[in-house]
Amino acid sequence: MPTHITIGDLDILCVSDGILKSSIDFVLGLEREDTMRISGAEPDGALRIPVNNFVFRRDEARMLIDAGAGDTMQPTLGRLPANLREAGVDPAAITHIIITHLHPDHANGLVDGEGKAVYPNAEILVHETEHAFWMRENDGSEPDSVLRMRARNRINLAPYLSRIKTMRDGESFLGCAPVLAPGHSPGHACWMIETGAEALVAWGDLVHFSTIQIEHPTVAVKYDLDPDQARESRLSMLDRIARERLAVAGAHVSAPGIGHVDRHGESFRFAPLGARSASNTT
Ligand SMILES: [Zn+2]
């Protein structure tokens, strides 16, 4: 059910792409028994996580954060276009898509089964490091998972090639600025979004398993291309977010995924912001 949350002067429509079934087998750095107890996993170790997306207006622009999985991963995913329509937003009305990183559950939904743009009028905003990594030629040293995702990203971006805006740290566009937080992918970025009163951080997969990694931020996941670097990014961003009292929008935090983070010693806690149901369009 799409919902709205207000942060500062920003009305954010929270829209789900669906539920991603994962497993505690992907957790790195925590005993299985502890993982089972903390994570809320099912008895067989299955861990179902939400895939959250966000839409907001900025002047004449209508911006979407990440594009979901499309029909490429699991039947419980790929609901974003239908859920947008249900909330009164035609995918053709989206003018910009901020991509936190080019992983399948964030980028494969850019195109339909025939490789056509799902968002025919949208420009893509992505960190230049992320774009360069996935668009470059294979160097022979990279794992198969990278080669597969690189091939797929050529399909994802093909209909958008003339409208990709790569950005670097320190640059801002319509009040949206990327902050490189690498490790999960080489150019994974958290996006700072001005809201007037307080900034909102769309943190992508800074935290992949939110029931584990917010309270235990040193825990990494096998999805991280560089788990050590991902851990460092997570610790420093969580520290900044808690210190500066920034609001966060998390791709895989319990839906709708918006709230604040408080520090408790070496640990953090997520405090969700209340949502109201979508009665008007954003
Ligand atoms: Zn993800």
Residues whose N, C-alpha, C, O or C-beta is under 5 A from the ligand:
A	BS01	ZN	D105 D205
